[in-house]
């Protein structure tokens, strides 16, 4: 499969266990090829098949729009880092022993963050998905982003 193509998952690729559905997908995200777990909670067991179909559709849409999503994430991380991390440079460096640079180019974060998992919100009153990253400046808590 070429690098610009996305993987399509099928309903058979979905695992279900104790109210959670998930699919593990191997793909390139921010220059790193890896297995990523996509997860969602089934909030209505009576409509499990509907949730699984919706989940499959969401996963495939995310994979198809991966480049756009990466761009939006990097912009959000740059904004967050400049507002919340860099101003606390002295604390990060003295307390955590982490070197904090003045980063002005969003693309720099492709080397500083790594996607761990992705949670899709399937409830009717909730939208979007959340991404859980490990990051260089906070190895204990990482970084969470929700896109709607």
C-alpha positions in Angstrom: 0.0 0.0 0.0 1.5 3.4 -0.9 2.1 6.0 1.8 -0.6 8.3 0.5 -3.3 5.6 0.7 -5.2 4.9 3.9 -6.2 1.6 5.3 -9.9 0.7 5.4 -11.1 -1.3 8.3 -14.0 -3.6 8.1 -16.5 -4.6 10.8 -14.7 -7.9 11.1 -11.6 -6.0 12.3 -13.5 -4.7 15.4 -13.1 -6.3 18.8 -15.8 -6.1 21.4 -15.3 -6.6 25.1 -17.2 -5.5 28.2 -18.9 -2.5 26.6 -15.9 -1.3 24.7 -15.1 -1.7 21.0 -11.6 -1.3 19.5 -9.6 -1.7 16.4 -5.8 -1.8 16.2 -4.6 -0.2 13.0 -1.0 0.0 11.8 -0.4 3.3 9.9 1.9 6.2 9.6 1.0 9.2 11.9 3.3 12.2 12.1 6.1 10.3 10.4 6.0 7.3 12.7 4.6 4.0 11.5 3.0 2.2 14.4 0.0 0.3 15.8 -2.6 2.7 17.1 -5.6 1.5 19.1 -8.9 3.2 18.2 -11.5 2.8 21.0 -15.1 3.7 21.8 -17.6 2.9 24.5 -20.9 1.3 23.6 -23.4 3.2 25.7 -26.5 1.3 24.5 -26.0 -2.5 24.3 -29.3 -2.9 22.5 -27.9 -1.0 19.5 -24.4 -2.6 19.6 -24.3 -3.3 15.8 -25.3 0.3 15.1 -22.4 1.6 17.3 -19.9 -0.8 15.6 -21.0 0.4 12.2 -20.7 4.1 13.4 -17.3 3.3 14.9 -16.0 1.7 11.7 -17.2 4.7 9.7 -15.4 7.1 12.1 -12.2 5.2 12.1 -12.1 5.1 8.3 -12.9 8.8 8.1 -10.1 9.6 10.5 -7.7 7.5 8.5 -8.8 9.2 5.2 -8.3 12.7 6.7 -5.1 11.8 8.6 -3.0 14.6 6.9 -5.5 17.3 7.7 -5.9 16.0 11.3 -2.1 15.9 11.8 -1.9 19.5 10.6 -4.6 20.6 13.1 -3.0 18.7 15.9 0.4 20.3 15.3 -1.1 23.8 15.3 -3.0 23.1 18.5 0.1 21.6 20.2 2.2 24.7 19.2 -0.4 27.0 20.6 -0.7 25.0 23.8 3.1 24.8 24.2 3.6 28.5 23.7 0.8 29.4 26.2 1.2 26.7 28.8 4.6 25.1 28.7 7.2 27.6 27.5 6.2 30.3 30.1 6.9 27.7 32.8 10.3 26.9 31.3 12.2 27.5 34.6 9.9 25.1 36.5 10.1 22.3 33.9 13.9 22.6 33.8 14.5 22.8 37.5 11.8 20.5 38.9 11.5 17.9 36.1 14.9 18.2 34.5 13.4 18.7 31.0 14.9 21.2 28.6 12.2 23.5 27.2 13.0 25.3 23.9 11.2 28.3 22.4 9.5 26.5 19.6 7.9 28.5 16.8 7.4 25.9 14.1 4.5 23.4 14.6 6.3 20.7 12.5 8.9 20.5 15.3 6.5 18.6 17.5 6.5 15.5 15.2 9.7 14.6 17.0 8.4 15.5 20.4 5.0 13.7 20.6 3.9 10.2 19.8 0.3 9.0 19.5 -0.7 6.2 21.9 -4.4 5.8 21.4 -7.5 7.4 20.0 -10.9 7.4 21.6 -14.0 8.1 19.5 -17.1 9.6 21.2 -20.1 7.8 19.8 -22.8 9.2 22.1 -25.5 11.4 20.4 -24.7 14.4 22.6 -21.0 14.1 22.2 -18.9 14.5 19.1 -15.4 14.0 17.9 -12.5 12.1 19.2 -9.7 12.3 21.7 -6.1 11.6 21.2 -3.6 10.5 23.9 0.1 11.3 23.2 3.3 10.7 25.0 5.4 13.9 24.9 8.9 14.9 25.7 8.1 17.7 28.3 5.7 15.6 30.4 6.6 11.9 30.5 4.2 11.1 33.4 1.0 12.6 32.1 1.5 13.0 28.4 -0.7 15.2 26.3 -4.4 14.8 25.5 -6.2 16.5 22.6 -9.9 16.4 21.8 -11.0 17.3 18.2 -14.7 18.0 17.4 
